[in-house]
Amino acid sequence: MRNHTRLSTFILLGLTDDRRLQVLMFIFLLVTYMLSVTGNLTIIFLTLVSSHLKSAMYFFLQNFSFLEISFSTVCIPRFLYSMSTGGSTITYNSCATQLFFIFLFGSTEFFLLAIMSYDRYVAICKPLHYVAIMNRRVCRRFVLFCWVGGLLNITPSLSLGLNLEFCDSNVIDHFLCDASPILKISCSDTWFLEQTVTACAVMTFIMTLVYVLLSYIFIIKTILKFLSVQQRKKAFSTCSSHMIVVSITCGSCIFTYFKPSAKEELDINKGVIVLTTSIAPMLNPFIYTLKNKQVKQALNDSIKRNAFLSRK
């Protein structure tokens, strides 16, 4: 019989053992994290203060930026601290907490992306009723639904995961507490837990993806009926940013998590996790602002206003 113990700490192996690569990775992650936080905070600030950014689309974008900051903050600062101090250990409670928030923010983000596609559907397919349908109360309920849906989605998996036992190793082959490497070192029978995690992930992924696809099918049908080429370009332009973000989020999720059993010898693609936790949150503010004249105008107005006040 093996001695089953409840571990108090885990050891995170990180991304690489090469010291020079660690320095480069530290600089890279620090810069991308700072840009991510700065960009998303800028979006939140502009949507709060600008009178031109008070529609439902910007309310959802504000909440999406908050999720991106939260998701990145749960993952990156802890790893930066480990690289700067050389400490690779993480307590059991800290690991469980990090895993909880990673899953919560990730699941909520998927639901929010689906709601944002519905917002685009109403804006393009029912423009005359847009303000009435997507009023402030409805938008708040949608956001609340996203958070509740994310929480309900992860509760079964995490409640089962708290009963895992570790007896052979406490070394996690990752730079954060992720489900697959944790299941890989557990000496408990993880088959049912793995099926539960997969079922919840697949259900959320398919449900939100189908909703997004259906929304865009109706959107494309409506746009193709427009007689003016300029109207078509404008309509496609309002949807392009959301489509790019959905593609990045869904693509990274498929590549990272939809794999066979964690007990099998599979290499976790850490590069994709880095993309999800640092690069994607950094890019999203630029994706949403580069083609958005209203956001750029609000940013210019804010800069001019601050410049005017500083002169006084």
Residue pairs with C-beta under 8 A, 6 or more apart in sequence:
2 167
2 168
2 187
3 167
4 165
4 167
4 187
5 165
5 166
5 167
6 92
6 165
6 166
7 92
7 166
7 170
8 91
8 92
9 89
9 90
9 91
9 92
9 170
10 89
10 90
10 91
10 92
10 95
10 170
10 171
10 172
10 177
11 88
11 89
11 90
11 170
11 171
11 172
12 79
12 82
12 88
12 89
12 90
12 172
12 174
12 175
12 176
12 177
13 88
13 171
13 172
13 173
13 174
13 175
14 22
14 79
14 82
14 83
14 88
14 175
15 21
15 22
15 25
15 175
15 270
15 274
16 22
16 25
22 83
25 83
26 80
26 83
26 84
29 76
29 79
29 80
29 274
29 278
30 80
32 278
32 279
32 282
33 72
33 76
33 77
33 80
33 278
33 282
35 282
36 68
36 69
36 72
36 278
36 281
36 282
36 285
37 69
37 72
37 73
39 282
39 284
39 285
39 286
40 65
40 66
40 68
40 69
40 281
40 284
40 285
41 65
41 69
42 285
42 299
43 61
43 62
43 65
43 285
43 288
43 289
43 295
44 62
44 65
44 66
45 302
46 53
46 295
46 298
46 299
46 302
47 53
47 54
47 58
47 59
47 61
47 62
48 62
49 302
50 298
50 301
50 302
52 294
52 297
52 298
53 294
53 295
53 298
55 134
56 119
56 130
56 134
56 135
56 138
56 139
57 116
57 119
57 120
57 123
59 136
59 139
59 143
60 112
60 115
60 116
60 119
60 139
60 142
60 143
61 116
61 288
63 112
63 143
63 146
64 109
64 112
64 113
64 116
64 284
65 284
65 285
67 105
67 108
67 109
67 112
68 109
68 280
68 281
68 284
69 281
70 101
70 105
71 101
71 102
71 105
71 106
71 109
71 277
71 281
72 277
72 278
72 281
74 98
74 101
74 102
74 105
75 98
75 102
75 176
75 277
75 278
76 277
76 278
78 90
78 94
78 98
78 176
79 175
79 176
81 87
82 88
82 175
90 98
90 177
94 177
95 172
95 177
95 182
96 158
96 161
96 162
96 177
98 176
98 177
99 158
99 161
99 177
99 178
99 179
99 182
100 154
100 158
102 176
102 177
102 178
103 150
103 153
103 154
103 157
103 158
103 179
104 150
104 151
104 154
105 150
106 150
106 253
107 149
107 150
107 151
107 153
107 154
107 204
108 146
108 147
108 149
108 150
108 151
109 150
109 249
110 150
110 204
110 205
110 208
110 249
110 253
111 145
111 146
111 149
111 150
111 204
111 208
112 143
112 146
113 208
113 212
113 242
113 245
113 246
113 249
114 207
114 208
114 211
114 212
115 142
115 143
115 145
115 146
116 242
117 211
117 212
117 215
117 216
117 242
117 246
118 211
118 215
119 134
120 215
120 216
120 219
120 238
120 239
120 242
121 215
121 216
121 218
121 219
122 129
122 130
122 133
122 134
123 130
123 134
123 238
124 219
124 222
124 223
124 235
124 238
124 239
125 218
125 219
125 222
126 133
149 204
153 200
153 203
153 204
154 200
156 196
156 200
157 179
157 193
157 196
157 197
157 200
160 192
160 193
160 196
161 179
161 182
161 193
163 188
164 182
164 183
164 186
164 188
164 190
164 193
165 186
165 187
165 188
166 185
166 186
166 187
167 187
168 185
168 187
169 185
170 185
171 185
172 178
172 181
172 182
172 185
173 181
173 184
173 268
174 181
174 268
174 270
174 273
175 270
175 273
176 273
176 277
178 268
178 273
179 197
179 257
179 262
180 257
180 259
180 262
180 266
180 268
181 262
181 268
183 190
183 193
183 194
183 262
183 263
184 262
184 263
190 262
190 263
191 261
194 261
194 262
194 263
198 258
201 253
201 257
201 258
202 258
205 250
205 253
205 254
205 258
209 250
212 246
216 239
216 243
219 235
219 239
222 235
223 232
223 235
223 236
224 232
226 232
226 235
237 291
240 291
241 287
241 288
241 291
241 292
244 287
245 284
245 287
245 288
248 280
248 283
249 276
249 280
252 272
252 275
252 276
252 280
253 276
255 269
255 272
256 268
256 269
256 272
256 273
256 276
259 266
260 266
288 295
289 295
289 296
289 299
